[in-house]
Amino acid sequence: MTVALLISLRMSLTVPLLVLIFISGVVAQVGWAVHYNPKYICALNGSTVTMNCMYRYPVSDSAQNYFWSTIRSSDEDLLNDPYYRDRVQYHGDQQQSTLRLRNVTEKDQSTYHCRYKDDRFRGRYQDRGVDLSVTDLQVEVPERVIEGDDVTLTCKTTCRLTVRRTFTWYRNGRSLSSRTDQLHLQLVNKKDAGRYRCAVLDQNLHSPEVTLNVRYGPKSISVSISPSGKIVEGSSVTLTCSSDGNPPVEYNWFKGTSIVGKGKTYTMKEISSVDSGEYKCRSSNEHGEELSEALTLNVLYPPKSISVSFTFSGETLEGSSVTLTCSSDATVQNYTWFKEGESSPVGPRKSYSFIVDSKSSGWYYCLAQNDHGSIKSAAVPVIIKEYSIILYVVVGVGLCGVATLIAVVFLIRNKKMKKKRTMEEDDQNVHPNAKDDTYTALDPVSRSSDDVYNTLATVNKNGD
């Protein structure tokens, strides 16, 4: 009975006490308050942030002083912290306080509290404080870009910026016209490739540079030769091919339709005349190929072969026109004609023309020369036909002599035919292809001009 009474009395005293404590706490909460706006800040690395707080306290109290601190050191004024001292500023009055923090870095990420001192308390603060996040600018580019694609570059942060920013873009250090957090490139080509970065307009806040790599087929192919100028047989020559492409191109060298080499350069050591011709370079990668214009290689060398052509067959009639022509395999600057037995040249050109007479009859050769050597041709004959002179003499005898000649030839032919029939009948051992001596004596092809003349003279004498 006594125990129950004590318990009942204790309970009756505890409840009013708790009510009083609760009422006291409510009065305290109503009397003291701190409000932050905004409660979260996302700021760029290197920028300046501003934090605001408004506080309220009972009329019976007064705020004699205020300061800011972080959750890491809630009782320490930032102005007394060596890490913050030179970067913070306070502004405010008995109703509000502002913290300006310059050149923020990722190390400054924390929760910041506004605190103030009154007559009776060391300090108070309410609510969670202001959470600060610090981010860098980063440019996001597509991983693979091919010429002709539409491309978008984005200026990104790890958190959403509290203060709206105006951005600008740079390519290879030069400002572009875009003023948003995205840069749109349509139908990109190799000129769009380069180093890009984004930045906050009119502030020294920018992202690291990133490279936009545009892939494309070979372009602007060209070929060159070294050494330049004249190429002499026996020297060394290097052909070089240049082409723009991404990824890097491969090179192949052609002479005509045949591959003769690979690589950016093609070297020919101890070059010869057979290396003369047209050379082309082909550059190729996975996006296409391109063929260069032809480079003509002309190897200079001394004449190695020479030939002579003429407009007659070795013997010609007196008074006829003859043209001798000299040809060589090499590039020749000078052709010179000589007649055997004479010390001076008779003609200075590739072709030599003249009228045949007794003085011009003889053997001729040409000399082909260039800066690298010379070669002499074999001699060719220019001889007057001897029976042509006899023919002129016979014509001079007159018509009588001609008539006599025809009669003699006719008689000899009849005699030959009779003799042939007799021989076929009486002597079968005679060779069927044997020729009559008398007819042979008049054959101008098998006999010399002197023999023909003597035969005519004998026949004419017997006729007399």
C-alpha positions as CSV (number, residue, x, y, z in Angstrom):
1,M,0.0,0.0,0.0
2,T,2.8,2.4,0.9
3,V,4.8,1.5,-2.2
4,A,1.9,2.0,-4.5
5,L,1.3,5.4,-3.0
6,L,4.9,6.4,-3.5
7,I,4.8,5.4,-7.1
8,S,1.7,7.3,-7.8
9,L,3.1,10.4,-6.2
10,R,6.3,10.1,-8.3
11,M,4.4,9.8,-11.5
12,S,2.3,12.8,-10.7
13,L,5.4,14.9,-10.2
14,T,7.3,13.7,-13.3
15,V,4.7,14.6,-15.9
16,P,4.4,18.2,-15.0
17,L,8.2,18.5,-15.0
18,L,8.4,17.1,-18.5
19,V,5.7,19.5,-19.7
20,L,7.7,22.4,-18.2
21,I,10.9,21.3,-19.9
22,F,9.1,20.9,-23.3
23,I,7.5,24.4,-23.0
24,S,10.8,25.9,-22.2
25,G,12.4,24.3,-25.3
26,V,9.6,25.5,-27.5
27,V,10.1,29.0,-26.2
28,A,13.8,28.8,-26.9
29,Q,13.3,27.5,-30.5
30,V,10.8,30.3,-31.1
31,G,13.2,32.9,-29.8
32,W,16.4,31.7,-31.6
33,A,16.5,30.9,-35.3
34,V,19.0,31.0,-38.3
35,H,17.9,30.6,-42.0
36,Y,20.3,30.0,-44.9
37,N,19.6,30.9,-48.6
38,P,20.6,29.0,-50.6
39,K,21.3,25.9,-48.5
40,Y,23.4,24.3,-51.3
41,I,26.0,25.9,-53.5
42,C,27.8,24.3,-56.5
43,A,30.6,26.6,-57.6
44,L,33.4,26.5,-60.1
45,N,36.9,25.9,-59.1
46,G,38.6,29.3,-58.8
47,S,35.4,31.3,-58.5
48,T,34.0,33.4,-55.6
49,V,31.0,32.2,-53.6
50,T,28.6,34.2,-51.4
51,M,26.7,32.6,-48.4
52,N,23.9,34.4,-46.7
53,C,22.2,33.8,-43.3
54,M,19.4,35.5,-41.4
55,Y,19.1,35.1,-37.7
56,R,16.4,35.9,-35.1
57,Y,16.7,36.0,-31.3
58,P,14.5,37.0,-28.4
59,V,13.9,40.7,-27.7
60,S,15.5,40.3,-24.3
61,D,18.8,39.3,-25.9
62,S,21.1,41.1,-28.4
63,A,23.6,39.8,-30.9
64,Q,26.9,41.4,-30.0
65,N,29.0,39.6,-32.6
66,Y,28.8,37.0,-35.4
67,F,31.2,34.8,-37.3
68,W,31.3,31.8,-39.7
69,S,32.7,28.4,-39.2
70,T,32.8,25.0,-40.8
71,I,31.4,21.7,-39.6
72,R,35.0,20.6,-39.2
73,S,35.8,23.4,-36.7
74,S,32.4,24.7,-35.5
75,D,33.8,26.9,-32.7
76,E,36.6,28.5,-34.8
77,D,36.1,31.8,-36.6
78,L,37.2,31.5,-40.3
79,L,39.0,34.8,-39.9
80,N,41.3,33.2,-37.4
81,D,42.0,30.1,-39.6
82,P,45.2,30.6,-41.6
83,Y,43.8,28.5,-44.4
84,Y,40.8,30.9,-44.9
85,R,42.0,34.1,-43.4
86,D,43.1,35.9,-46.6
87,R,40.2,34.7,-48.6
88,V,37.1,35.5,-46.5
89,Q,35.1,38.6,-45.9
90,Y,32.1,39.2,-43.6
91,H,29.3,41.6,-44.2
92,G,26.1,42.1,-42.2
93,D,24.3,43.6,-39.3
94,Q,22.1,42.4,-36.3
95,Q,19.7,40.7,-38.7
96,Q,21.9,39.0,-41.4
97,S,25.4,38.0,-42.2
98,T,27.2,37.4,-45.5
99,L,30.3,35.3,-46.1
100,R,32.3,35.9,-49.3
101,L,34.9,33.2,-50.0
102,R,37.3,33.8,-52.9
103,N,39.1,31.4,-55.2
104,V,37.4,28.2,-53.9
105,T,39.0,24.8,-54.5
106,E,37.9,21.3,-54.0
107,K,39.5,21.4,-50.5
108,D,36.9,24.0,-49.5
109,Q,34.0,21.6,-49.9
110,S,32.3,21.5,-46.5
111,T,29.2,22.7,-44.6
112,Y,29.4,26.3,-43.4
113,H,27.6,27.7,-40.4
114,C,26.6,31.2,-39.3
115,R,27.2,31.8,-35.6
116,Y,26.6,34.8,-33.3
117,K,27.2,35.7,-29.7
118,D,24.8,37.2,-27.3
119,D,24.8,38.5,-23.7
120,R,24.3,35.1,-22.1
121,F,25.5,32.5,-24.6
122,R,28.8,31.8,-26.2
123,G,27.1,31.3,-29.5
124,R,24.2,29.7,-31.3
125,Y,23.4,28.4,-34.7
126,Q,20.4,26.7,-36.2
127,D,19.6,24.5,-39.2
128,R,22.3,22.4,-41.1
129,G,24.2,25.3,-42.6
130,V,25.3,25.8,-46.3
131,D,26.8,22.8,-48.2
132,L,29.5,23.8,-50.7
133,S,30.5,21.7,-53.7
134,V,33.4,22.7,-56.0
135,T,33.7,21.5,-59.6
136,D,35.9,21.9,-62.6
137,L,34.7,22.5,-66.2
138,Q,35.2,19.5,-68.5
139,V,34.7,19.3,-72.3
140,E,33.0,16.1,-73.5
141,V,33.8,15.0,-77.1
142,P,32.7,12.0,-79.1
143,E,35.2,9.1,-79.1
144,R,35.2,8.6,-82.8
145,V,34.5,11.3,-85.4
146,I,34.6,10.8,-89.2
147,E,34.7,13.7,-91.7
148,G,31.1,14.6,-92.6
149,D,29.6,13.8,-89.2
150,D,27.6,16.2,-87.1
151,V,29.3,16.7,-83.7
152,T,28.3,18.2,-80.4
153,L,30.8,19.2,-77.7
154,T,29.5,19.7,-74.2
155,C,30.9,21.8,-71.3
156,K,30.1,19.7,-68.3
157,T,30.4,20.0,-64.5
158,T,30.1,17.3,-61.8
159,C,27.3,19.3,-60.1
160,R,24.7,21.8,-61.3
161,L,26.0,25.3,-61.0
162,T,24.1,27.4,-58.5
163,V,24.8,30.6,-60.4
164,R,23.9,30.6,-64.1
165,R,26.9,31.1,-66.3
166,T,27.5,32.3,-69.9
167,F,30.0,30.2,-71.6
168,T,32.4,30.7,-74.5
169,W,34.4,28.3,-76.6
170,Y,38.0,28.2,-77.9
171,R,39.6,26.2,-80.7
172,N,43.4,26.2,-80.8
173,G,43.3,29.3,-78.6
174,R,40.9,31.3,-80.8
175,S,37.4,32.3,-79.6
176,L,34.4,30.9,-81.3
177,S,30.9,32.4,-81.5
178,S,29.0,29.9,-79.3
179,R,27.7,31.2,-76.0
180,T,26.1,28.1,-74.5
181,D,27.4,25.1,-72.7
182,Q,27.2,23.1,-76.0
183,L,29.1,23.7,-79.3
184,H,27.5,22.2,-82.4
185,L,29.7,21.4,-85.5
186,Q,27.9,20.3,-88.6
187,L,29.5,18.3,-91.4
188,V,32.9,18.4,-89.8
189,N,36.1,18.2,-91.8
190,K,39.8,18.2,-91.1
191,K,39.7,22.0,-90.4
192,D,37.5,21.3,-87.4
193,A,40.1,19.1,-85.8
194,G,42.1,20.7,-83.0
195,R,42.2,21.6,-79.3
196,Y,39.0,22.7,-77.7
197,R,38.2,24.3,-74.3
198,C,35.2,26.0,-72.8
199,A,35.2,28.9,-70.3
200,V,33.0,31.3,-68.4
201,L,32.6,34.4,-70.4
202,D,34.7,37.4,-69.1
203,Q,36.2,35.3,-66.3
204,N,39.4,33.4,-65.9
205,L,37.5,30.1,-65.4
206,H,38.1,27.5,-68.1
207,S,38.4,23.8,-68.7
208,P,41.4,21.9,-69.7
209,E,42.0,21.5,-73.4
210,V,40.7,18.3,-75.2
211,T,41.5,17.2,-78.7
212,L,38.9,16.6,-81.3
213,N,40.3,14.0,-83.7
214,V,38.6,14.0,-87.1
215,R,39.3,11.0,-89.3
216,Y,39.4,11.4,-93.1
217,G,40.9,9.9,-96.2
218,P,44.0,11.0,-98.1
219,K,44.1,14.6,-99.3
220,S,46.5,17.0,-101.0
221,I,48.9,14.4,-102.4
222,S,52.0,15.6,-104.1
223,V,55.3,14.1,-105.3
224,S,58.8,15.6,-105.5
225,I,62.2,14.6,-106.7
226,S,65.6,15.1,-105.2
227,P,68.0,16.3,-106.5
228,S,66.0,18.6,-108.7
229,G,67.2,19.6,-112.1
230,K,68.9,17.3,-114.6
231,I,69.2,13.6,-113.7
232,V,72.4,12.0,-115.1
233,E,72.8,8.2,-115.5
234,G,74.7,6.7,-112.6
235,S,73.5,9.2,-110.0
236,S,71.1,8.5,-107.0
237,V,67.5,9.8,-107.1
238,T,64.9,9.9,-104.4
239,L,61.2,10.4,-105.0
240,T,59.1,11.7,-102.1
241,C,55.3,11.5,-101.7
242,S,53.4,13.7,-99.3
243,S,49.7,13.3,-98.4
244,D,47.4,14.5,-95.6
245,G,45.2,11.8,-94.0
246,N,44.0,10.6,-90.6
247,P,44.8,7.9,-89.6
248,P,48.3,8.2,-91.3
249,V,48.4,7.0,-94.9
250,E,50.4,4.2,-96.5
251,Y,52.4,4.9,-99.7
252,N,52.9,2.8,-102.8
253,W,55.0,3.8,-105.9
254,F,54.1,2.9,-109.5
255,K,55.9,3.0,-112.7
256,G,53.2,2.7,-115.3
257,T,50.9,0.0,-113.8
258,S,53.6,-1.9,-111.9
259,I,54.4,-1.4,-108.2
260,V,58.1,-0.5,-107.8
261,G,58.3,0.5,-104.2
262,K,56.5,1.2,-100.9
263,G,56.9,3.9,-98.3
264,K,57.0,7.7,-98.3
265,T,60.2,7.8,-100.3
266,Y,61.5,5.7,-103.2
267,T,65.2,5.8,-103.9
268,M,67.0,4.6,-107.0
269,K,70.7,4.2,-106.7
270,E,73.0,4.3,-109.8
271,I,70.0,5.2,-112.0
272,S,70.1,4.2,-115.7
273,S,68.3,5.0,-118.8
274,V,65.8,2.1,-118.3
275,D,64.6,4.0,-115.2
276,S,63.2,6.8,-117.3
277,G,59.4,7.0,-117.4
278,E,56.4,8.2,-115.5
279,Y,56.1,7.6,-111.7
280,K,53.0,7.9,-109.5
281,C,52.4,7.6,-105.8
282,R,49.2,6.2,-104.2
283,S,48.3,7.1,-100.6
284,S,45.7,5.1,-98.8
285,N,44.1,4.5,-95.4
286,E,40.9,2.9,-94.1
287,H,38.8,5.9,-95.3
288,G,40.0,6.0,-99.0
289,E,42.9,6.4,-101.4
290,E,44.3,9.0,-103.8
291,L,46.7,8.8,-106.7
292,S,49.2,11.5,-107.5
293,E,49.8,13.1,-110.8
294,A,52.5,11.6,-112.9
295,L,56.1,12.6,-112.3
296,T,58.2,12.2,-115.4
297,L,61.8,11.1,-114.8
298,N,64.1,11.7,-117.7
299,V,67.5,10.2,-117.2
300,L,70.3,11.8,-119.3
301,Y,73.0,9.6,-120.7
302,P,75.5,9.6,-123.6
303,P,74.4,8.1,-126.9
304,K,74.6,4.3,-126.8
305,S,73.3,3.3,-130.2
306,I,73.1,5.1,-133.5
307,S,71.7,4.4,-136.9
308,V,71.7,5.9,-140.4
309,S,68.8,5.9,-142.8
310,F,68.9,7.2,-146.4
311,T,66.6,7.7,-149.4
312,F,68.4,5.3,-151.8
313,S,69.8,1.8,-151.8
314,G,73.5,2.4,-151.8
315,E,74.1,3.3,-155.5
316,T,72.2,6.2,-157.2
317,L,72.2,8.1,-160.4
318,E,74.3,11.1,-160.9
319,G,72.2,14.3,-160.4
320,S,69.8,12.6,-158.0
321,S,69.0,14.1,-154.5
322,V,70.1,12.1,-151.5
323,T,69.1,12.6,-147.9
324,L,71.0,10.9,-145.0
325,T,69.4,10.8,-141.6
326,C,71.1,10.0,-138.3
327,S,69.2,8.7,-135.2
328,S,70.2,7.9,-131.6
329,D,68.6,6.5,-128.5
330,A,69.7,9.4,-126.3
331,T,68.9,13.1,-126.2
332,V,71.4,14.6,-128.6
333,Q,72.3,18.2,-128.8
334,N,74.5,18.0,-132.0
335,Y,74.6,15.8,-135.0
336,T,77.5,16.2,-137.4
337,W,78.0,14.5,-140.8
338,F,81.5,13.6,-142.2
339,K,82.7,12.2,-145.5
340,E,85.6,9.7,-145.2
341,G,88.8,11.2,-146.4
342,E,87.9,14.7,-145.5
343,S,88.9,16.5,-142.3
344,S,86.0,19.0,-142.2
345,P,82.4,18.1,-141.5
346,V,80.0,18.3,-144.4
347,G,76.7,18.8,-142.5
348,P,75.7,20.1,-139.0
349,R,72.2,18.7,-138.7
350,K,70.4,15.4,-138.0
351,S,69.6,15.1,-141.7
352,Y,72.1,15.9,-144.6
353,S,70.8,16.4,-148.1
354,F,72.9,16.9,-151.3
355,I,72.9,16.3,-155.1
356,V,75.0,13.4,-156.2
357,D,77.9,14.1,-158.5
358,S,81.4,12.8,-159.1
359,K,82.7,14.9,-156.2
360,S,80.1,13.8,-153.6
361,S,80.4,10.1,-154.3
362,G,81.9,8.3,-151.3
363,W,81.4,7.0,-147.8
364,Y,79.5,9.0,-145.1
365,Y,79.1,8.7,-141.3
366,C,77.6,10.9,-138.5
367,L,78.7,11.8,-135.0
368,A,76.0,12.2,-132.3
369,Q,77.0,14.2,-129.2
370,N,75.5,15.5,-126.0
371,D,76.9,16.8,-122.7
372,H,77.6,13.2,-121.5
373,G,79.4,11.7,-124.5
374,S,79.3,10.9,-128.2
375,I,79.0,8.0,-130.6
376,K,80.1,7.5,-134.2
377,S,77.9,5.7,-136.8
378,A,79.1,3.1,-139.3
379,A,79.9,4.6,-142.7
380,V,77.4,4.2,-145.5
381,P,78.2,4.5,-149.3
382,V,76.9,6.9,-151.7
383,I,78.1,5.5,-155.1
384,I,77.2,6.6,-158.7
385,K,75.9,3.7,-160.8
386,E,78.6,3.1,-163.5
387,Y,76.2,1.7,-166.2
388,S,74.3,5.0,-166.1
389,I,77.3,6.7,-167.5
390,I,77.5,4.0,-170.3
391,L,73.9,4.6,-171.0
392,Y,74.6,8.3,-171.6
393,V,77.4,7.4,-174.1
394,V,75.1,5.0,-176.0
395,V,72.5,7.6,-176.3
396,G,75.2,10.0,-177.8
397,V,75.9,7.5,-180.6
398,G,72.6,8.4,-182.1
399,L,69.6,6.6,-183.5
400,C,71.7,4.4,-185.8
401,G,73.6,2.9,-182.9
402,V,70.4,2.2,-181.1
403,A,68.9,0.4,-184.1
404,T,72.1,-1.6,-184.5
405,L,72.0,-2.6,-180.8
406,I,68.4,-3.7,-181.2
407,A,69.2,-5.8,-184.3
408,V,72.2,-7.4,-182.6
409,V,70.2,-8.4,-179.5
410,F,67.4,-9.8,-181.8
411,L,69.9,-11.9,-183.8
412,I,71.6,-13.2,-180.7
413,R,68.3,-14.2,-179.1
414,N,67.2,-16.1,-182.2
415,K,70.5,-17.9,-182.4
416,K,70.2,-18.8,-178.7
417,M,66.8,-20.2,-179.2
418,K,67.9,-22.4,-182.1
419,K,70.9,-23.6,-180.2
420,K,68.7,-24.4,-177.2
421,R,66.4,-26.6,-179.2
422,T,69.4,-28.4,-180.7
423,M,70.9,-29.0,-177.3
424,E,67.6,-30.4,-176.0
425,E,67.5,-32.9,-178.8
426,D,71.2,-34.0,-179.0
427,D,72.7,-33.4,-175.7
428,Q,70.5,-34.4,-172.7
429,N,73.4,-33.9,-170.2
430,V,73.4,-30.2,-170.5
431,H,72.2,-28.6,-167.2
432,P,68.8,-27.1,-167.8
433,N,69.7,-23.9,-165.9
434,A,72.9,-23.2,-167.9
435,K,73.0,-19.7,-169.5
436,D,74.1,-18.8,-173.0
437,D,77.5,-17.1,-172.9
438,T,76.5,-14.6,-175.5
439,Y,73.3,-13.6,-173.7
440,T,75.2,-13.5,-170.4
441,A,77.7,-11.1,-172.0
442,L,74.9,-8.6,-172.5
443,D,73.3,-9.1,-169.1
444,P,73.9,-5.8,-167.3
445,V,73.1,-7.3,-163.9
446,S,75.7,-10.1,-163.9
447,R,78.4,-8.2,-165.8
448,S,80.2,-4.9,-165.2
449,S,79.7,-1.8,-167.2
450,D,83.1,-2.3,-168.9
451,D,82.2,-5.8,-170.0
452,V,78.9,-4.6,-171.6
453,Y,80.7,-1.8,-173.4
454,N,83.4,-4.2,-174.8
455,T,80.7,-6.6,-175.9
456,L,78.8,-3.9,-177.7
457,A,82.0,-2.6,-179.4
458,T,82.8,-6.2,-180.7
459,V,79.4,-6.7,-182.0
460,N,79.3,-3.4,-183.8
461,K,82.7,-4.1,-185.4
462,N,81.7,-7.4,-186.8
463,G,78.6,-5.8,-188.2
464,D,80.7,-3.4,-190.1
